[in-house]
Amino acid sequence: MQQTTTTITCFPPRVEVSSKRIGAGGFGKQHFNNTTRGAGAGVAQQLTSPLNDPRMQLMLQSRLSFKRLLQEGAVFTKFGSHGWPHKRFVWLTAEVDAVRWSSGVGPSAVSLKQSQLLAGDHCLRTQQLLEVYSEPSTVVMQKNKGYIRDRAKCFSIVTEKRTLDLEADSEERKNQWVLAIQALIKYRGGL
């Protein structure tokens, strides 16, 4: 018999899925080990499936919708430390490794040559994201405060070395992106 283990790390508690292979063709009964930290650490609980847990379903749906939202991308007004604010298409790469922006809009922007995108001029690596500010409080936003149309629609994606300072076309879009970027930071590549 061969045993395989898969760990699903969507949210605490950690859920381990263990399947015992029987013979050449099938799987035996699946056991799910729900381990928690703290007082009940190490206590195993038999579940029929981790996907039957409503919290797990909600978390997976939220993460998938955040990923879809970011990968579809949107047009924002981007503020920089030099020059005028300008419209940019912003999206999360299919590999979930970078948030990118381009002057092109929609699928044409996403299909830019990888050599253009790898230069790093128009991207923030997901591993470098620190936080997202839901108000215009960065140095770049302060420099551009005269060009901001509506402070309630502004947000900034922050890394150690730079920020991506944006204004959405609506508060709803801004709030969706702030939540999605927060999830991206929390789960990194596992969004």
Summary of the structure (lengths in Angstrom):
residues: 191
radius of gyration: 21.1
end to end distance: 33.2
largest distance: 70.8
contacts: 501
relative contact order: 0.13
helix: 34%
strand: 32%
